[in-house]
């Protein structure tokens, strides 16, 4: 997929990240190490993926994908588990999302 073919992710509230391979995503919810995201690209269940948080800038993150499905606007709703995140990282993302 080229950048021109990716669904726009602007306007989705949450913590933005860039996937290591292509595209962007937004973390929309976090509970313990369970993550919900909206992504420009589909990821298969079982995949281990890496990305970089846009804020705080440059923070590398890893996650394992549990499932993804396409929504009505062309983005993918992804359920994942945080891998190797420190408590500080989880708390920072939760704070940005307004969660405890």
C-alpha positions in Angstrom: 0.0 0.0 0.0 1.3 3.5 -0.8 0.9 6.4 1.5 -1.7 7.8 -0.9 -3.8 4.6 -0.4 -3.8 4.7 3.4 -7.0 5.9 5.1 -6.5 9.2 6.9 -6.1 8.9 10.6 -6.4 12.6 11.5 -9.3 13.3 13.8 -9.0 10.0 15.7 -8.5 10.9 19.4 -5.7 9.1 21.3 -1.9 8.6 21.4 -0.4 8.5 18.0 2.3 6.1 16.9 4.2 5.3 13.6 4.6 1.6 12.8 8.1 0.5 12.0 7.2 -0.7 8.6 4.5 1.6 7.2 1.5 3.7 8.3 0.3 5.1 11.6 -2.0 4.2 14.4 -3.7 5.8 17.4 -3.9 4.1 20.7 -7.5 4.7 21.8 -7.6 2.8 25.1 -5.3 1.0 27.5 -6.1 -1.2 30.5 -3.2 -2.8 32.2 -1.3 -4.2 29.1 -4.4 -4.5 26.8 -4.4 -2.0 24.0 -7.1 -0.8 21.6 -5.9 1.0 18.5 -7.2 2.4 15.2 -4.6 1.7 12.4 -4.1 2.6 8.8 -2.8 -0.9 8.1 -4.2 -4.4 9.0 -2.1 -6.6 11.2 -2.6 -10.4 11.6 -3.4 -12.0 14.9 -0.2 -13.3 16.5 2.0 -10.7 14.9 4.6 -9.0 17.0 5.0 -5.4 15.8 7.0 -2.4 16.7 6.3 1.3 16.5 7.4 4.7 17.8 5.2 6.9 19.8 4.9 10.4 18.5 4.5 11.9 22.0 6.6 11.4 24.0 8.7 11.6 20.9 10.8 8.6 19.9 9.6 6.1 22.5 9.8 2.7 20.9 6.9 0.3 21.7 6.3 -3.4 21.0 3.0 -5.2 21.0 1.4 -8.5 20.1 -1.7 -8.4 17.9 -4.8 -10.3 19.1 -7.1 -9.3 16.2 -8.0 -6.6 13.7 -11.1 -5.7 11.7 -11.9 -3.0 9.2 -14.3 -0.3 10.3 -16.7 1.8 8.2 -14.2 4.6 7.4 -11.4 2.3 6.2 -9.3 2.1 9.4 -8.5 -1.1 11.2 -9.7 -1.6 14.8 -6.9 -3.6 16.5 -6.8 -5.3 19.9 -3.2 -5.9 21.1 -1.1 -6.6 24.2 1.8 -4.4 25.2 5.1 -6.3 25.2 8.0 -5.1 27.3 6.4 -1.8 28.3 7.5 -0.4 31.6 5.0 0.8 34.2 6.0 4.4 33.4 5.3 3.9 29.7 1.8 2.4 30.4 1.0 5.2 32.9 2.2 7.9 30.5 -0.1 6.6 27.7 -3.0 6.1 30.1 -2.5 9.7 31.4 -2.6 11.0 27.8 -5.8 9.1 27.2 -7.3 10.4 30.5 -7.4 6.9 32.0 -6.0 5.7 35.3 
